[in-house]
Amino acid sequence: MVQGETPRNKDQKCPVVLVLDTSGSMDGEPMNELNAALQKFKDEVLMESTLSNRLEVGIVCFDDDSRVERPIDLISTETVMPTLSVGGTTNVVSGMRNAMQLIEDRKAFYRANNEPFYRPFICLITDGEPTNTPEEIESLDLEIQQMSDNKKFIFIPFGVGQANMTLLAKLAAQTADQRLKEKAIAWQMKDFKSFASVFAFVSASISAAMAAGTPQVAQMDPNVAQAVTIDLSN
């Protein structure tokens, strides 16, 4: 949280952390498209008064390590979205752990200020194979499952390009029914030009959750991303 921060308003907040791959494979067009999508995301949030008063956005990037590019906060006309740059490997574990801690810190801020909040969202986007060890991935998977079961956050993973969709589906928090059937789902983006549409999907899901008062996921345009179901029993 920002040192000395006070609540911006008394509306019930919904925090979302975008966990974005900035490894070397994102150089060129992918990074240009991602930076343009972040600017469009800001403009679209500002067009909806409910979102601009309630949706708090944080951005975590990861390559060799991870870093908070934007602390969780509302988006306003004065907001300057970060311009991301590339470099390094694909440390997904560091990115996700940073995001999960950011969410927990933000919830502590809400509670300290008696602010109501909706269940947070974490949206991961990656275009490659994680460079973490299998043991690190397994530990992260267990942590995500436990935190999801405890209703800590809603996790939506997206893969694009050469992303390992089997691994992303494994990391995705499965429902009890999915675990029973040994199935898992992640979202495979059509191409790098879909970043803005994915961010629109995330904001639409949050809007639906606000309206319903319960976790919701919006309808995904199949031209943007397709749900990939993985058989975990293999």
ABEGO torsion letter per residue (X at the ends): XBBGBBBABABBBBBBBBBBBABAAABEAAAAAAAAAAAAAAAAAAABAAAAAABBBBBBBBBABBBBABBBBBBBAABBBBBBBBEEBBBAAAAAAAAAAAAAAAAAAAAAAGBBBBBBBBBBBBABBBABBAAAAAAAAAAAAAAAAAGABBBBBBBBEABBAAAAAAABBBBAAAAAAGBBBBBBBABAAAAAAAAAAAAAAAAAAAAAGBBBBBBBBAAABBBBBBBAAX
